[in-house]
Structures are given as structure tokens and as C-alpha cells.
Amino acid sequence: MKLTLLRGHDETVRRFVADLAPIERPLFEAGDRAFGVLRGDGTLIAGIVFSQWKPAFRTLELSGAAVSSRCLSTPIVLALGEYAFGQLNAFRIFARTGVCNEPAKKLLRHIGFTQ
């Protein structure tokens, strides 16, 4: 499946992620950066929002949602890491997920998060 990273549509992606939040709807701010994942036909199938940026501590929070656990390929995850650690110079990224959301916890562990 061909996937493309969508940039420059922060509000659309923030809304997509918030609408799919299973626990509580996150409140994103206008300055939060968001990246979407498009399927080959142009349909938005996943989104990642970087929020709570604290420049003094170089920390931020990652929120994500997807219609399927297969929506985030390795090149897309690497591009998101390059943005956070390369462009923002982040030191630490935090992520929250539901206790029972094993696919999300597995993905987070795979890309280097620790519980």
C-alpha cells in the first residue's frame, strides 16, 4: 500500500486525531504541528500531532490515531522522528495510550518509547 505523509494541513489532522481518540478528546492548540498519512487514493487514514512543546525542556507530546494498525510505515515513522528530533531538537517525546491498546503500545515500544 502506497502511503504519503501530509504536511501543512494541521487543523484537518488535529481534528481527525481528536475525533478518533478513544479515551477523551484531546484539546490541541493552534500552534501544534500535525502530520497526516494519506492512502494512495488521497484518503486521510492516520494522523500524528506534536503538542505541549516545551522549548526550555525540549519535550513534547505525541498524539496519534489511525483507522488501522498498518497505517504507519517505517519511512513515515522515521520522517516524524526527523521532524521532532532533527528540526525541533527535542530531547524527549511523551505519548499516552489506553491500557488495553496493545497495538499502540507495541508500536511505541518498536520506535523506542519506554513505559
ABEGO torsion letter per residue (X at the ends): XBBBBBBGBAAAAAAAAAAABAABBBBBBAABBBBBBBBAAGBBABBBBBBGBBAAAGBBBBBBBBABAAABBAAAAAAAAAAAAAAAGBABBBBBBBAABAAAAAAAAAAGBBX
